Amino acid sequence: MNTSYKVGDLIYDGLIYDGMNTDLADLEFYRRWMPKNRDARILELCCGTGRLTIPIAKDGYDISGVDHTASMLAEAKAKASKEGCAIDFIEADIRTLDLPEKFDLIFIPFNSIHHLYKNEDLFKAFKVVKKHLKNGGLFLLDCFNPNIQFIADGEKEQKEIAQYTTRDGREILIKERMRYENKTQINRIEWHYYINGEFDSIQNLDMRLFFPQELDAYLKWNDFTIIHKFGGFDEEAFNDSSEKQVFVCV
Ligand SMILES: C[S@@+](CC[C@H](N)C(=O)[O-])C[C@H]1O[C@@H](n2cnc3c(N)ncnc32)[C@H](O)[C@@H]1O
């Protein structure tokens, strides 16, 4: 078994990423939970291309973004500068981050914790959050609710999951195939990229799945209190058919 888990470079090509991720339902959720006080300090962990960071900064918040992928941050910085937003984008690993200040609200959005492949990775990131959160500050995160039927279907056949044109004019087609590792809880997803009508490459998108009861327990063990657990960004109750686990913690 190949135990080197990763996300392929093309997936983190800023323009290919942004072209695919245009749905902003999560932005409205995160906006609703921002403190009323615009002087509050906000920290986004795994900020990527600034898809959420930049609109929140434009709402008037003092927000910093952390990510360890240079290509994603390059796109974030280019967009922020075009929009006239002064955002501190920091290239760092969220498992070892050490900043000299604390924040009123910290969030890890858009399934990013699925790239923390081992429990120790997740626990390190939770400790970093604790260390950087002010007393009474909020910690928000979202991830998928594992769906065994969806994975079983994804193992049977390759499916076309996206077709779009990037801002620099590349026609992208992505087909997906997955293989779930029962031992590690890692879904070995492959995205097969076709660019301008020609096969380009297979890119890995390995995702560690977190089952609902275990994630609740991990948050509690790491001294977070779960105030709300929603099943989606409209704050619907978490239930049997929820696609997402969306947490508000202190
Ligand atoms: C799904 S993207 C989310 C990007 C952005 N928050 C958004 O909402 O579009 C996941 C991001 O997490 C970052 N990431 C994954 N593991 C990380 C780690 N250990 N430290 C810092 N960033 C990490 C990746 O580089 C990538 O930009």
The ligand as a MOL file (V3000), in Angstrom:
LIG
                    3D

  0  0  0     0  0            999 V3000
M  V30 BEGIN CTAB
M  V30 COUNTS 27 29 0 0 0
M  V30 BEGIN ATOM
M  V30 1 C -9.8930 22.8190 0.1230 0
M  V30 2 S -8.6630 24.0700 0.1830 0 CHG=1
M  V30 3 C -9.5300 25.3550 1.0400 0
M  V30 4 C -9.0490 26.7420 0.6500 0
M  V30 5 C -9.9050 27.9060 1.1270 0
M  V30 6 N -10.0700 27.9420 2.5590 0
M  V30 7 C -11.2760 27.9170 0.4870 0
M  V30 8 O -12.2580 27.9480 1.2270 0
M  V30 9 O -11.3840 27.9140 -0.7390 0 CHG=-1
M  V30 10 C -7.5680 23.3850 1.3920 0
M  V30 11 C -6.3550 24.2510 1.6710 0
M  V30 12 O -5.7210 23.7390 2.8550 0
M  V30 13 C -4.3390 23.9210 2.7270 0
M  V30 14 N -3.6920 23.0200 3.6990 0
M  V30 15 C -3.8640 21.6840 3.8090 0
M  V30 16 N -3.1370 21.2010 4.8360 0
M  V30 17 C -2.5070 22.2720 5.3920 0
M  V30 18 C -1.6070 22.4200 6.4770 0
M  V30 19 N -1.2120 21.3660 7.2040 0
M  V30 20 N -1.1470 23.6570 6.7810 0
M  V30 21 C -1.5450 24.7310 6.0270 0
M  V30 22 N -2.3860 24.6480 4.9870 0
M  V30 23 C -2.8470 23.4250 4.6660 0
M  V30 24 C -4.0580 23.6230 1.2750 0
M  V30 25 O -2.8380 24.1670 0.8630 0
M  V30 26 C -5.2790 24.2470 0.5900 0
M  V30 27 O -5.0130 25.5500 0.1820 0
M  V30 END ATOM
M  V30 BEGIN BOND
M  V30 1 1 1 2
M  V30 2 1 2 3
M  V30 3 1 2 10
M  V30 4 1 3 4
M  V30 5 1 4 5
M  V30 6 1 5 6
M  V30 7 1 5 7
M  V30 8 2 7 8
M  V30 9 1 7 9
M  V30 10 1 10 11
M  V30 11 1 11 12
M  V30 12 1 11 26
M  V30 13 1 12 13
M  V30 14 1 13 14
M  V30 15 1 13 24
M  V30 16 1 14 15
M  V30 17 1 14 23
M  V30 18 2 15 16
M  V30 19 1 16 17
M  V30 20 1 17 18
M  V30 21 2 17 23
M  V30 22 1 18 19
M  V30 23 2 18 20
M  V30 24 1 20 21
M  V30 25 2 21 22
M  V30 26 1 22 23
M  V30 27 1 24 25
M  V30 28 1 24 26
M  V30 29 1 26 27
M  V30 END BOND
M  V30 END CTAB
M  END
